[in-house]
Every structure is written in structure tokens, then in C-alpha cells.
Amino acid sequence: MKKRFTFQCWNCEKTYTLFREITKEQKISVACPYCNTEAVVDLDPFRKEKKVVSLVRGDGDDEQSLGVELELPEIIPTQKPE
């Protein structure tokens, strides 16, 4: 599902919003509408492991596993592509 995100350009430092679908990919590419510069967003720093507990009725053991969720800031910084 696409959602509106706010990005800050690494080149001109202006902020802009784009509709993007952020998936489990580690990096996404965006282009600044002001200076038309390509940028990369690295999602690794925003990944947080979360313990998930699954309860099954009639089973005495609770199943625990680690899930990953993204905790994105209000303004997502971009980086120069390598």
C-alpha cells in the first residue's frame, strides 16, 4: 500500500513528499523534485526487531519469534547514490 512520506534532499536540503510503497527492501531510490538529483534512502538504521508472541489454543507452549518493523522519522534523510 502506498503512503505519503517526507524526504530531505541530500543535495539541496529541501524537503518534499512522495507517495511510495516502502517494502522490506534495504534501499529505495527517489528523485528530488527541486534539484532533480537522484537519492537513495537506506532503511537499515530504521529497522527495529520486535518480539512476536503467537498463542495457539490448547497448546501449552507460546511460540516466540522476531519480527522486523520500520520506525521511520517524520522527515526521512536521503543520501548520495554510490
URUR-V974069 format. One record per pair of residues at least 12 apart in sequence whose ideal C-beta (glycine too) atoms are under 10 Angstrom apart, sorted by the first residue. I is the first residue (numbers start at 1). J is the second residue. D is the distance in whole Angstrom. If there is no record, write none. Layout:
i->I j->J d->D
i->I j->J d->D
This chain:
i->1 j->21 d->7
i->1 j->22 d->10
i->2 j->18 d->9
i->2 j->19 d->5
i->2 j->20 d->6
i->2 j->21 d->5
i->2 j->22 d->9
i->3 j->18 d->10
i->3 j->19 d->7
i->3 j->20 d->7
i->3 j->21 d->7
i->3 j->22 d->7
i->3 j->72 d->10
i->4 j->17 d->5
i->4 j->18 d->7
i->4 j->19 d->5
i->4 j->20 d->8
i->5 j->17 d->7
i->5 j->18 d->6
i->5 j->19 d->8
i->5 j->20 d->5
i->5 j->21 d->10
i->5 j->22 d->7
i->5 j->28 d->10
i->5 j->30 d->9
i->5 j->41 d->9
i->5 j->72 d->7
i->5 j->74 d->9
i->5 j->75 d->9
i->5 j->76 d->6
i->6 j->18 d->8
i->6 j->72 d->10
i->6 j->73 d->9
i->6 j->74 d->6
i->6 j->75 d->5
i->6 j->76 d->7
i->7 j->20 d->9
i->7 j->28 d->10
i->7 j->30 d->6
i->7 j->31 d->10
i->7 j->32 d->8
i->7 j->33 d->10
i->7 j->39 d->7
i->7 j->41 d->7
i->7 j->75 d->7
i->7 j->76 d->5
i->7 j->77 d->8
i->7 j->78 d->5
i->8 j->32 d->9
i->8 j->39 d->9
i->8 j->73 d->10
i->8 j->75 d->5
i->8 j->76 d->7
i->8 j->77 d->5
i->8 j->78 d->6
i->9 j->30 d->9
i->9 j->31 d->9
i->9 j->32 d->4
i->9 j->33 d->9
i->9 j->34 d->7
i->9 j->35 d->6
i->9 j->36 d->10
i->9 j->37 d->6
i->9 j->39 d->6
i->9 j->77 d->9
i->9 j->78 d->6
i->10 j->32 d->8
i->10 j->35 d->10
i->10 j->37 d->8
i->10 j->38 d->10
i->10 j->39 d->6
i->10 j->40 d->9
i->10 j->41 d->10
i->10 j->77 d->7
i->10 j->78 d->5
i->10 j->79 d->5
i->10 j->80 d->5
i->10 j->81 d->9
i->11 j->32 d->7
i->11 j->34 d->9
i->11 j->35 d->5
i->11 j->36 d->9
i->11 j->37 d->4
i->11 j->38 d->9
i->11 j->39 d->7
i->11 j->78 d->9
i->11 j->80 d->7
i->12 j->32 d->6
i->12 j->34 d->6
i->12 j->35 d->4
i->12 j->36 d->10
i->12 j->37 d->7
i->13 j->32 d->10
i->13 j->34 d->10
i->13 j->35 d->10
i->13 j->77 d->10
i->13 j->78 d->10
i->14 j->32 d->7
i->14 j->33 d->9
i->14 j->34 d->5
i->14 j->35 d->8
i->15 j->32 d->10
i->15 j->34 d->9
i->15 j->74 d->10
i->15 j->75 d->6
i->15 j->76 d->9
i->16 j->30 d->9
i->16 j->31 d->10
i->16 j->32 d->6
i->16 j->33 d->5
i->16 j->34 d->7
i->16 j->75 d->10
i->16 j->78 d->10
i->17 j->33 d->9
i->17 j->75 d->10
i->18 j->30 d->6
i->18 j->31 d->9
i->18 j->32 d->10
i->18 j->33 d->8
i->18 j->76 d->10
i->20 j->41 d->9
i->20 j->76 d->10
i->22 j->41 d->8
i->22 j->43 d->7
i->22 j->46 d->10
i->22 j->70 d->7
i->22 j->72 d->8
i->22 j->76 d->9
i->23 j->43 d->9
i->23 j->70 d->10
i->24 j->43 d->8
i->24 j->47 d->9
i->24 j->68 d->7
i->24 j->70 d->9
i->25 j->41 d->10
i->25 j->43 d->7
i->26 j->41 d->10
i->26 j->42 d->7
i->26 j->43 d->6
i->26 j->44 d->6
i->26 j->47 d->9
i->27 j->40 d->5
i->27 j->41 d->7
i->27 j->42 d->5
i->27 j->43 d->7
i->27 j->44 d->8
i->27 j->79 d->9
i->27 j->81 d->9
i->27 j->82 d->10
i->28 j->40 d->7
i->28 j->41 d->5
i->28 j->42 d->9
i->28 j->43 d->7
i->28 j->76 d->10
i->28 j->78 d->10
i->29 j->41 d->8
i->29 j->78 d->9
i->29 j->81 d->7
i->30 j->76 d->9
i->30 j->78 d->6
i->31 j->78 d->10
i->32 j->78 d->8
i->37 j->78 d->9
i->37 j->80 d->8
i->37 j->81 d->9
i->38 j->78 d->9
i->38 j->80 d->9
i->38 j->81 d->6
i->39 j->77 d->9
i->39 j->78 d->4
i->39 j->79 d->7
i->39 j->80 d->7
i->39 j->81 d->7
i->40 j->78 d->7
i->40 j->79 d->5
i->40 j->80 d->7
i->40 j->81 d->5
i->40 j->82 d->8
i->41 j->72 d->9
i->41 j->76 d->6
i->41 j->77 d->8
i->41 j->78 d->6
i->41 j->79 d->7
i->42 j->76 d->10
i->42 j->77 d->9
i->42 j->78 d->9
i->42 j->79 d->6
i->43 j->70 d->6
i->43 j->72 d->8
i->43 j->76 d->9
i->45 j->71 d->10
i->45 j->73 d->10
i->45 j->77 d->9
i->46 j->69 d->9
i->46 j->70 d->5
i->46 j->71 d->6
i->46 j->72 d->5
i->46 j->73 d->7
i->46 j->76 d->8
i->47 j->68 d->5
i->47 j->69 d->8
i->47 j->70 d->6
i->47 j->71 d->8
i->48 j->67 d->9
i->48 j->68 d->7
i->48 j->69 d->6
i->48 j->70 d->8
i->48 j->71 d->5
i->49 j->66 d->5
i->49 j->67 d->7
i->49 j->68 d->6
i->49 j->69 d->8
i->50 j->65 d->10
i->50 j->66 d->7
i->50 j->67 d->5
i->50 j->68 d->7
i->50 j->69 d->5
i->50 j->71 d->10
i->51 j->64 d->6
i->51 j->65 d->8
i->51 j->66 d->6
i->51 j->67 d->8
i->52 j->64 d->7
i->52 j->65 d->5
i->52 j->66 d->7
i->52 j->67 d->5
i->52 j->68 d->10
i->52 j->69 d->10
i->53 j->65 d->8
